[in-house]
């Protein structure tokens, strides 16, 4: 049986259909209302000394035969960049409450436990963040540490004369204080937080976003923490794992039953409601949503595969779907969700990469990796408000009743004027026909697509074998763009990305000609040349963007004759130059 759902950030029933009749799937985009920015930090990860995440995962040691940078394996460094990980929380998690940062600095051979315990210290962590262009996010030890110890750590980073470029932007004080962080009540944690937040040092030009590390499932904690710490908290952290219970967790990560598939997918669909509960609580103190809900830990926590290490599990097509459901939800709630961290990057829970314990040279990119890579286009783009009416799975499986929508979606408007739409379909067998209504002034003339799927929802990428799950082109036979309507056949058990190019975008490949002006643009050896007609000198704004929409540099020039702009040092590849002047703009792809 199928039912219809409507989604406008949250999902709610609007009507039902009799058995055997498919609901119509309709996605409506309010394009001209795209105002809120989807923060890069939503695409972060928790990196913790837990299982083989760090040691035996990303960190193999400086003497390893595996190519590495200060002990950190190069293939994972490049992979973190490739899939757009934007924030790295360190050193935990529960491990943060037993970590003393001075154990991880200085000569590696002199550190307690050596490379196998403290080889990955503050210097290496900051280097990793720089290499992958991620924001540093520390979790301070409130259980066994002191405010003075925390303050020294922050100064070590923000006032480091050898690395003046270092900037600790995010600081979580506390981690799951109700559990591994001290078995505290909300009131006791609020008092403890007050002691630590008072010791956060201030460094000119390097502000720190102060996060109450509650890591709670209980929104009533918001009242206690904010009441006792007015004006001293810019973020509030929450954790939510997908588990049936804490004995078998979410069941096996491979060879799972149909019931187990639906159990975890059903739990994933609870993300929007979970966010809304905390948003409602935070609105009392922050109706303008200046403070962030930090979704610090998320993922499906399966029964571990002990032969590969503590909390190690595989990742199948199901996990691409789970990741897409989460990321679509975060995008749609980006006004309140300022950060999110998948747990964890390597070998642990909802992994992005897996390495073989028996042959560490072997590494695979999981379906979660490819979902992050696909969704990277949303980073720093403007969220397009969406309303989704979706058919649903409404059946009983092995005596358990389910009722959840098949589809999720989010959309954004990037700096080049393109629309990017990400859609997930959890229907196991049949495709879903989707009508996308493009409500806005712009006309879109072309569409392209990508897809993540496999013949079997249990397919995964295994060591030493060809990949079974990755990003593939999505044939244009599956979608039709006509005027303000896009019709899509969304295959079963898949995640797709559709990119729509506006009519004006067809003119950016060469000279842009309008009635009033004739502008040419070219680029040679890191220098951009723009020729403006006439001699008006009207101010013009030149911006350099990566193809992922990230702004790299900007300058203002006088729109007079030929202007030459030496852009900052960037790597070889494709970039976008945007010219804005006198009421209009143009974009052009350039190669350096």
C-alpha positions in Angstrom: 0.0 0.0 0.0 1.2 3.5 -0.8 0.4 6.8 0.9 1.2 10.4 0.0 3.5 12.5 2.1 4.3 16.1 1.9 7.7 17.4 2.9 8.6 21.1 3.7 11.7 20.3 5.8 9.6 17.9 7.8 7.4 15.0 6.6 3.7 14.8 7.3 0.8 12.9 5.9 -1.5 14.9 3.7 -3.7 12.2 2.1 -3.9 8.5 1.5 -4.7 6.2 -1.3 -6.4 2.8 -1.5 -4.3 -0.3 -1.9 -2.7 -0.7 -5.4 -3.0 2.9 -6.4 0.4 4.8 -6.5 0.5 8.3 -5.1 1.7 11.1 -7.3 5.2 12.3 -6.4 5.6 16.1 -6.7 8.6 18.2 -5.7 8.1 21.9 -5.8 11.1 24.3 -5.8 10.6 27.9 -4.6 13.7 29.1 -6.5 13.3 32.8 -6.0 13.2 32.3 -2.2 16.7 30.9 -2.2 18.3 33.0 0.6 19.8 30.8 3.3 23.3 29.5 2.8 24.0 25.8 3.3 27.1 25.9 5.4 30.1 23.7 4.5 30.4 22.5 8.0 27.3 20.4 7.6 29.5 18.1 5.6 31.9 17.2 8.5 33.2 14.1 10.3 34.0 13.0 13.8 37.6 11.7 13.9 38.2 9.8 17.1 40.7 7.4 18.6 38.0 4.7 18.5 38.5 1.3 16.9 40.6 1.7 13.8 39.5 5.2 12.9 42.8 6.9 13.5 45.4 4.2 14.4 45.3 1.4 11.8 43.0 3.8 9.8 44.1 7.2 8.6 47.3 7.1 10.7 49.8 4.3 9.7 52.9 5.9 11.1 55.8 7.8 9.6 57.8 4.7 8.8 55.0 2.9 7.0 55.5 1.7 3.5 52.0 3.2 2.7 52.6 6.7 1.2 51.9 9.1 4.0 52.4 12.6 5.3 53.6 12.7 8.8 52.1 9.2 9.3 48.7 10.1 7.7 48.0 8.1 4.6 47.9 10.1 1.5 45.1 8.2 -0.3 42.7 9.0 2.6 43.9 12.6 2.7 43.1 13.0 -1.0 39.8 11.1 -0.5 38.8 13.5 2.2 39.4 16.4 -0.1 37.6 14.6 -3.0 34.4 14.0 -1.1 34.4 17.5 0.5 34.8 16.8 4.2 34.6 20.3 5.6 35.0 19.9 9.4 36.9 17.4 11.5 36.1 17.0 15.2 39.0 15.7 17.3 39.9 13.9 19.5 36.4 12.5 20.2 33.8 11.5 21.1 34.1 9.7 24.4 37.9 9.5 23.9 38.0 13.3 24.4 37.2 12.9 28.1 40.4 11.0 28.7 42.7 13.0 26.3 45.4 15.4 27.5 46.6 17.4 24.5 50.2 17.8 25.7 50.7 14.0 25.3 50.4 14.6 21.6 53.0 17.3 20.9 56.8 17.3 20.6 59.0 14.5 19.4 56.8 11.5 18.5 59.2 9.1 20.1 58.9 11.0 23.4 55.1 11.0 23.5 53.3 8.7 25.9 52.5 5.5 24.1 54.6 6.6 21.0 53.1 6.6 17.5 50.5 3.9 18.3 48.7 6.1 20.8 49.7 9.7 20.3 51.3 9.9 16.9 48.2 11.8 15.8 48.5 14.9 17.9 47.6 18.6 17.6 50.2 19.5 15.0 49.3 16.5 12.8 45.6 17.3 13.2 46.0 20.9 12.2 48.1 19.9 9.3 45.4 17.4 8.1 42.7 20.1 8.4 44.8 22.4 6.3 45.5 19.7 3.7 41.8 18.9 3.2 40.6 22.5 3.7 38.5 21.6 6.7 37.7 23.7 9.8 39.3 22.5 13.0 36.8 21.5 15.7 38.2 20.5 19.1 36.4 18.7 21.9 37.8 19.7 25.3 38.2 17.3 28.2 35.7 18.4 30.8 35.6 15.1 32.7 39.3 14.7 33.5 40.8 18.0 32.3 40.7 21.6 33.7 39.7 25.0 32.3 43.4 26.0 32.4 44.5 23.0 30.4 41.9 23.8 27.7 42.9 27.4 27.6 46.5 26.5 27.0 45.5 24.2 24.2 43.5 26.9 22.4 46.4 29.4 22.8 48.8 26.7 21.4 46.8 26.8 18.2 45.6 30.4 17.9 48.8 32.0 19.1 51.3 29.7 17.5 54.2 31.8 16.2 55.4 29.0 13.9 51.9 28.6 12.4 50.2 32.1 12.4 47.7 30.7 9.9 46.2 28.3 12.4 42.8 29.1 13.7 40.6 27.0 15.9 37.2 28.0 14.8 35.0 25.6 16.7 35.3 24.4 20.3 33.0 21.8 21.9 33.1 21.8 25.7 31.9 18.4 26.9 30.8 15.2 25.2 27.8 13.2 26.2 28.0 14.4 29.8 25.0 12.3 30.7 27.0 9.2 29.9 30.7 8.6 29.2 31.3 12.3 29.9 30.5 12.1 33.6 27.0 10.8 34.2 25.8 14.3 34.9 22.4 15.9 35.0 21.6 18.7 32.7 22.0 21.2 35.6 25.4 19.8 36.6 26.6 19.9 33.0 25.4 23.5 32.6 27.4 24.5 35.7 30.5 22.6 34.5 30.2 24.3 31.1 30.0 27.7 32.8 33.4 27.1 34.4 35.1 26.1 31.2 33.5 28.7 28.9 34.8 31.4 31.2 38.4 30.3 30.4 38.1 30.4 26.6 40.9 32.8 25.6 40.3 35.6 23.1 42.7 36.1 20.2 42.3 39.0 17.9 41.0 38.0 14.5 40.5 34.4 15.5 37.0 34.1 17.1 36.0 30.7 18.6 32.5 29.4 18.2 31.6 28.0 21.7 29.6 24.8 21.6 27.9 23.2 24.6 28.8 19.6 24.0 25.7 18.0 25.4 25.5 15.3 22.7 22.0 14.7 24.0 18.8 13.2 22.5 16.7 15.3 25.0 15.7 18.8 23.9 14.9 19.8 27.5 18.6 20.2 28.1 18.5 23.3 25.9 16.6 25.2 28.5 18.9 24.3 31.3 22.1 25.0 29.4 21.0 28.3 27.9 19.3 29.6 31.1 22.6 29.2 33.0 24.9 30.4 30.3 23.2 33.4 28.6 25.3 34.8 25.7 28.0 32.2 26.2 27.0 29.5 23.8 26.9 29.8 20.0 26.2 26.1 19.4 24.5 23.2 21.0 25.5 19.6 20.1 23.3 16.5 19.6 24.1 12.9 18.7 21.8 10.4 17.1 22.7 7.0 15.9 20.4 4.6 14.1 20.1 1.6 16.3 17.3 -0.9 17.2 18.8 -1.5 20.6 22.3 -1.4 22.2 22.8 -5.1 22.1 22.5 -5.9 18.4 22.5 -2.3 17.4 21.2 -1.9 13.8 21.8 -5.6 12.9 24.4 -6.8 10.4 25.9 -4.4 7.9 25.8 -7.0 5.1 23.4 -9.9 4.4 20.7 -8.1 6.3 17.1 -9.2 6.1 14.3 -7.2 4.5 12.9 -6.4 8.0 16.3 -5.1 9.0 16.5 -2.9 5.9 13.2 -1.3 6.7 13.9 -0.9 10.4 17.0 1.3 9.8 15.5 3.2 6.9 12.5 4.0 9.0 14.8 5.3 11.8 16.7 7.5 9.3 13.4 9.2 8.3 13.2 10.4 11.9 16.0 13.0 11.4 13.8 16.0 10.5 11.5 15.5 13.5 14.6 15.2 15.7 16.0 18.5 14.4 12.7 20.2 14.8 12.4 19.3 18.5 15.7 21.1 19.2 14.9 23.9 16.9 11.7 24.6 18.8 13.6 24.6 22.1 16.4 26.9 20.7 13.8 29.3 19.2 13.0 30.5 22.7 16.5 31.9 23.1 17.4 32.5 19.5 14.5 33.0 17.1 16.8 34.4 14.5 18.8 31.2 14.4 22.2 32.8 14.9 23.2 29.8 17.1 23.8 26.5 15.6 22.5 23.0 16.2 25.6 20.9 15.9 24.6 17.4 14.8 27.9 16.1 16.0 27.5 12.4 15.6 25.3 10.5 13.2 25.2 7.2 11.4 23.9 3.6 11.3 25.6 1.6 14.1 25.7 -2.0 13.0 26.9 -5.2 14.7 30.6 -5.1 14.4 32.7 -7.4 12.2 35.3 -8.4 14.9 37.8 -9.8 12.5 38.3 -6.2 11.2 38.2 -4.4 14.5 36.0 -2.7 17.1 32.8 -1.3 15.6 34.0 -2.0 12.1 31.2 -2.6 9.6 30.7 -2.7 5.9 28.8 -0.1 3.9 26.2 -1.0 1.2 23.8 0.8 -1.1 21.5 1.1 2.0 24.2 3.4 3.6 24.2 5.7 0.6 20.5 6.0 1.1 20.9 6.7 4.8 23.6 9.3 4.2 21.4 11.0 1.6 18.4 11.1 3.9 20.5 12.8 6.6 22.2 15.3 4.2 19.0 16.3 2.5 17.5 16.9 6.0 20.5 19.0 7.1 20.3 21.0 3.9 16.6 21.7 4.4 17.2 22.8 8.0 20.4 24.7 7.3 19.1 27.8 9.1 19.4 25.9 12.3 21.8 23.1 11.5 25.2 24.8 11.3 27.3 21.7 11.5 27.1 17.9 11.2 29.7 15.2 11.7 29.3 11.7 10.3 30.8 9.1 12.6 33.4 8.2 11.6 35.7 8.7 8.6 37.6 5.4 8.6 36.7 1.8 9.7 34.1 2.8 12.3 30.3 2.9 12.2 29.1 5.0 9.1 32.6 4.9 7.5 33.7 6.9 4.5 36.7 4.7 3.9 37.6 1.2 5.0 41.1 -0.3 5.3 41.9 -4.0 5.6 43.2 -5.0 9.0 45.2 -7.9 7.5 46.7 -5.8 4.6 46.6 -2.1 5.4 47.7 -1.2 1.9 44.1 -2.0 0.8 41.6 0.8 1.1 38.1 1.2 -0.4 35.8 4.2 -0.7 32.3 3.3 0.6 28.9 4.3 -0.8 28.8 6.9 2.0 32.0 8.5 0.4 30.2 8.7 -2.9 27.1 10.3 -1.4 29.2 13.0 0.2 31.0 13.6 -3.1 27.7 13.9 -4.9 26.3 16.3 -2.4 29.4 18.5 -2.3 27.7 20.8 -4.8 25.4 22.1 -2.1 28.2 23.5 0.1 27.9 27.3 0.4 25.1 27.3 -2.1 21.7 28.9 -1.4 19.1 26.6 -0.1 16.0 26.4 -2.3 12.9 25.8 -0.2 11.3 22.6 -1.3 7.9 20.9 -0.7 7.8 17.2 -1.4 4.8 15.0 -1.8 6.0 11.4 -1.8 4.5 7.9 -2.1 5.3 5.8 0.9 6.1 2.3 2.1 3.1 1.3 4.2 3.2 -2.4 4.9 3.8 -5.0 7.6 7.1 -6.9 7.4 7.6 -10.0 9.6 4.9 -8.6 11.9 6.3 -5.0 12.1 4.3 -2.2 10.5 6.0 0.6 8.6 4.8 3.8 7.2 7.5 6.1 5.7 8.0 8.0 2.4 10.1 6.6 -0.4 11.6 9.9 -1.4 13.7 12.7 0.2 15.0 15.7 -1.6 16.9 19.0 -1.2 17.9 21.7 -3.7 20.2 24.6 -3.9 21.2 27.5 -6.2 25.0 27.7 -6.8 27.1 30.7 -7.6 26.9 30.1 -11.3 23.1 30.1 -11.3 22.7 26.3 -11.7 20.2 24.4 -9.6 21.3 21.2 -8.0 18.7 18.7 -6.8 19.6 15.6 -4.7 16.9 12.9 -4.4 16.9 9.5 -2.6 14.5 6.7 -3.3 14.3 3.9 -0.7 11.8 1.8 -2.7 13.5 -1.6 -3.1 11.8 -2.8 -6.3 10.1 -0.2 -8.4 11.0 3.2 -9.8 9.1 6.3 -8.7 7.8 8.8 -11.2 8.5 12.4 -9.9 7.3 15.7 -11.2 9.5 18.6 -10.3 7.9 22.1 -10.5 10.4 24.9 -11.0 8.7 27.9 -9.4 10.8 31.0 -10.3 11.5 33.7 -12.8 14.5 32.0 -14.5 14.1 29.6 -17.4 16.2 26.4 -17.3 17.2 24.9 -20.7 19.3 21.8 -19.9 19.7 19.1 -17.3 22.3 16.5 -16.5 22.3 13.7 -13.9 24.4 11.4 -11.7 23.3 8.3 -9.8 24.5 6.0 -7.0 22.9 2.5 -7.1 23.5 -1.2 -7.8 21.5 -4.1 -8.9 21.4 -5.4 -5.3 20.8 -3.1 -2.3 23.3 -5.2 -0.4 26.1 -4.5 -2.8 29.3 -3.0 -1.3 32.9 -2.2 -2.3 35.3 -4.9 -1.1 39.0 -5.0 -0.7 41.0 -5.9 -3.8 37.9 -6.1 -6.0 36.3 -3.8 -8.5 33.9 -1.2 -7.1 30.3 -2.2 -7.1 28.9 1.1 -5.8 30.0 4.5 -7.0 28.8 7.6 -9.0 27.7 6.9 -12.5 26.1 9.1 -15.2 22.3 9.2 -14.9 21.0 8.7 -18.5 18.9 11.6 -19.8 16.4 9.0 -20.9 15.2 9.1 -17.3 14.3 12.8 -17.2 12.6 15.4 -19.4 12.8 19.2 -18.9 10.0 21.2 -20.5 9.4 24.8 -19.5 9.0 25.0 -15.7 8.5 21.2 -15.3 11.1 18.5 -14.9 9.8 14.9 -15.0 12.0 12.2 -13.6 12.0 8.4 -13.4 13.8 7.8 -10.1 15.1 4.2 -10.1 14.7 2.0 -7.0 17.2 2.1 -4.2 19.2 5.0 -5.6 20.5 8.5 -4.9 20.6 11.0 -7.8 21.8 14.5 -8.5 20.2 16.6 -11.2 21.8 19.8 -12.3 19.8 22.4 -14.2 21.4 25.1 -16.2 19.6 28.5 -16.8 19.0 29.9 -20.1 21.5 32.7 -19.4 24.1 30.0 -18.7 24.3 29.1 -22.3 26.1 32.4 -23.0 29.0 32.1 -20.6 31.3 30.0 -22.7 32.5 32.9 -24.8 31.8 36.6 -25.2 28.6 37.8 -23.4 26.8 40.3 -25.6 23.9 42.5 -24.5 22.3 45.5 -25.9 24.4 47.8 -23.7 27.8 46.2 -23.5 30.2 43.7 -25.0 32.4 42.0 -22.4 35.2 39.5 -23.1 37.0 37.4 -20.6 40.0 35.1 -20.8 42.5 33.5 -18.5 46.2 32.7 -19.0 48.7 31.4 -16.4 46.8 32.4 -13.2 45.9 35.8 -14.7 42.4 36.8 -15.7 41.8 39.5 -18.4 38.4 41.2 -18.7 37.7 43.8 -21.4 34.9 46.3 -20.7 33.4 48.5 -23.4 33.7 52.3 -23.1 35.4 54.2 -20.4 32.8 54.6 -17.7 34.9 53.2 -14.8 31.7 51.7 -13.1 32.8 49.4 -10.3 32.9 45.7 -11.2 33.3 42.8 -8.9 35.4 39.8 -10.1 35.1 36.5 -8.2 37.0 33.2 -8.6 35.1 30.0 -7.7 35.9 26.4 -7.6 33.7 24.1 -9.6 32.1 23.0 -6.3 30.9 26.6 -5.8 33.4 27.5 -3.1 34.5 31.2 -3.4 38.3 31.3 -3.6 39.0 35.1 -4.1 37.3 38.3 -5.0 38.4 41.8 -6.1 36.8 45.1 -7.2 38.0 46.9 -10.3 37.0 49.9 -12.4 35.1 48.7 -15.5 37.3 50.5 -17.9 39.1 49.0 -20.9 41.1 45.8 -20.3 41.5 44.8 -16.6 44.1 42.3 -15.5 43.7 40.3 -12.3 46.4 38.1 -10.9 44.4 35.4 -9.0 45.8 33.7 -5.9 47.8 30.5 -6.4 45.5 27.7 -7.2 46.0 24.1 -8.5 45.5 23.1 -12.1 42.0 22.5 -13.1 38.7 24.1 -14.0 37.4 27.3 -12.2 34.6 29.7 -12.6 35.1 33.5 -13.1 32.2 35.7 -12.3 31.9 39.3 -13.4 29.2 41.5 -11.8 28.8 45.1 -12.9 26.0 47.6 -13.6 23.1 45.4 -12.8 24.1 42.2 -14.5 26.5 39.3 -14.1 28.3 36.7 -16.3 30.1 33.5 -15.5 32.8 31.7 -17.5 34.6 28.5 -16.9 38.4 28.9 -17.2 41.2 26.4 -17.0 44.5 27.0 -15.2 
